[in-house]
């Protein structure tokens, strides 16, 4: 992949692992005045697991809604803290940031964000195999095949 400078880069990430290596690479590849999007993804799987274990299968169930609300609050806290630090680091390079928070299937959410924000490059950081767990095995391959832009993985 050429190291051509782009205007819009997306970094998807999960949980509490902060994508610092992906951020460094993204900042190297962004034009001054560019925009760096941080897509913090929470997978729906924990709520689904509770549904099956408790038999509480309805989306409207109070238990499921409470779990989803707790996930959202935690997600926004963790991702918000990281987004503030990333904003400062990015501003030093002349790049603005936008944190995004979603719940859903990771590869699908990344594809939606690519389209919605006209992303030119996606930088995915690997965390000793965790990325494979999050993207469910072939998810990164699927993402690379379906994305209308370049997808770079960083070890």
N, C-alpha and C positions, 0 to 999 in steps of 0.2 A: 504494500500500500504506500502511495506517495505521502509525503508529509506536507501536502498542500494545506494552507491555512483555510479554515472554514469560519462561518459566522455563528452557527448554532450546534452545540454538542449536548448530548443527553448522557447522563450517568445514572443507570438504574442501580439501586442498592436495597438491602434487606436487613431487618433486625438492627442490631447495635454495631455491626461492623462498618466502620467508616471507610469509604472508598478513597483513601488519600493517594494511592498510586494512580488510580484512574483520574483523579482530579489533576495531579501533576501532568499527566499525559494530555489531558484535555486542554489545560492551559497552554501547553506547548503548541497545540494544534489550532487554537482559536486566534482569530484576528483581533487586533486591538479594537475595542468597541463591540466585540462579540458577546454572545449570551450563553451561559452554562446552566443547563437545567439538571436539577437533582431530582430523580424520580424515586421516592421512597415507597416501596411496595410491601404491603402486608397481604399475605396469601390467605384465602378464605378457608383453607384446610382446617385450622383449629376449630372454627365454628362448626364445620361439617362433622368433625370427629365427635364433638359434644352432641350433636344431633343424633348420631348413630348410637353413641353410648347411652344416652338417656331416653331415646325414643321420642324426643321433643323435636319433631321434624319441621315444624312450621317456621317460615321466615319471620312471622309476626310474633313468635314466642318471646316472652319476656326474658327468659334465660339467654336465648340467642342474641337478642337485642343488647342485653347487658354485656355479653362477651364482646360483641362487635364494637360497642361504645368504648369499652376498656381498651381494646386493641387500638382504636382510633386515637384515644388520648395518649397512650404510650407512644404510638407511632409519631404523633405530632410533637411530643416532647423531645424524643430522641432525635428525630430528623430536624426539628427546629433548632436545637442546640448546635448540631453539625452545620446546618445551613448558615447560621450566624458567623461561625468561624470561617466557613468557606467563602462567605461574602467578603470578608475582610481580606483574605488571601487573594481572591480573584480581583478585587478592586485595585490591588497593587499592580496587577498586570493589565489594567484597563478593560476588564471584563466584568459584566454584570451577571448576577445569578438569579435563578427563580426556583424555589423549592416546590415540588409537586408531591401530593400525598394521595395514594390510591390503594384500594383493596381489590384484589382479583387475581387472575392467573397471570403470572409474571410476563411471559412472552407476549400475551395478548395486550397487556397494559403498556408494554414498551412499544408495540406496534401502533397502538392508539396515540400515544404521546408523539411518536415520530410524525404521524400524519397531522395531528392537531397543531404542533409547534414548528412544522417544516424543518425537522432535524436533519442535519447533513452528516453527522457522525455520532455513533453510539460507542461509548467506551465502557466495557464490562470488566470489573475486577474480579479475579478468582481468589477465593480464600481457602486454600488447601482443600479443594474439592467441594466446598459449600455451594459454590455456584451451580454445580451439577445437581445438588439436592434441590435447590430453589427452582431451577429451570426444568426439573424432572428429567434428567438424562439428556435427551436429544433437544431440549429447549433452545440451547444456544445455537445448535445447528439449524433448527427451525427458524430462529430469529434471523440468522445470517442469510438463509434462503429467501425469506419473506420480506425482509426490510428493504425499503426503497433507497436506503443509504448504506454507507459502509458501517460494519460492526467490527470493532477491534476489541480483542480480549487481552487483558494485562494480567500476568502472573504475579 
